[in-house]
Amino acid sequence: MNRRRTATVMISILLPTFTHAANPFLDAPADKPTSAKFRGTEWGDEIQQGEIPLTARVVTTRLARMPWGAIFKIEFTDLESRTTQKREIRPDYFIVTDDRIILLNEEDNEAAVKKISALDKPPAFEPGDIYGITTGKFNREDGLWKTTISLKGDLCVYDSSHLSGHFKKIVWKKGVGLVEYASGSGAHADGFRLKRQK
């Protein structure tokens, strides 16, 4: 009986060493990619009908896991619409700690992933690279850009806009991950909005 109790105590002491920081808005139980269908609309100067339907498959992959967090890649594949010139959406890389989702915005993100995953603590980052929070509210102005990150129930909403009409909106959902991704340039010249399908 005493051995079992001692083993239980030892395991409870050792467990924190092997656990990693987990963010409720972007996490994964394993490194295996997960995908979801997204549906929405796109628009642009070459699209005469205003907005037309757009679909995509969004693939989320955990590339690295560290004691202080993880690094994820979010890719947009199988984009389909009625336009002759198919839209491309570049993949995003995010450094995730227990309280922040930070955009990894390097010239070579794959090389940066290897470098950052070897660190024993999160790297320093710019406030403009914060794309998600788990508590409080985030407000930032950078020239003509205005960015807010707010928590609404089980959602974390990143909303960034420019006076010219450029914008980016990303919505994270607890236990799910990315549920909305939208981006556009001024005067409705080009853009898209995609939402995760149940």
Salt bridges, closest charged atoms under 4 A:
ASP27 OD1 - HIS20 NE2 3.64
ASP31 OD1 - ARG62 NE 2.65
GLU42 OE1 - ARG87 NE 2.68
GLU51 OE2 - HIS188 NE2 3.57
GLU75 OE1 - LYS73 NZ 3.73
GLU110 OE2 - LYS73 NZ 3.59
ASP142 OD2 - ARG140 NH1 3.73
GLU180 OE2 - LYS169 NZ 3.95
GLU180 OE2 - ARG193 NE 3.90
ASP190 OD1 - ARG87 NH2 3.02
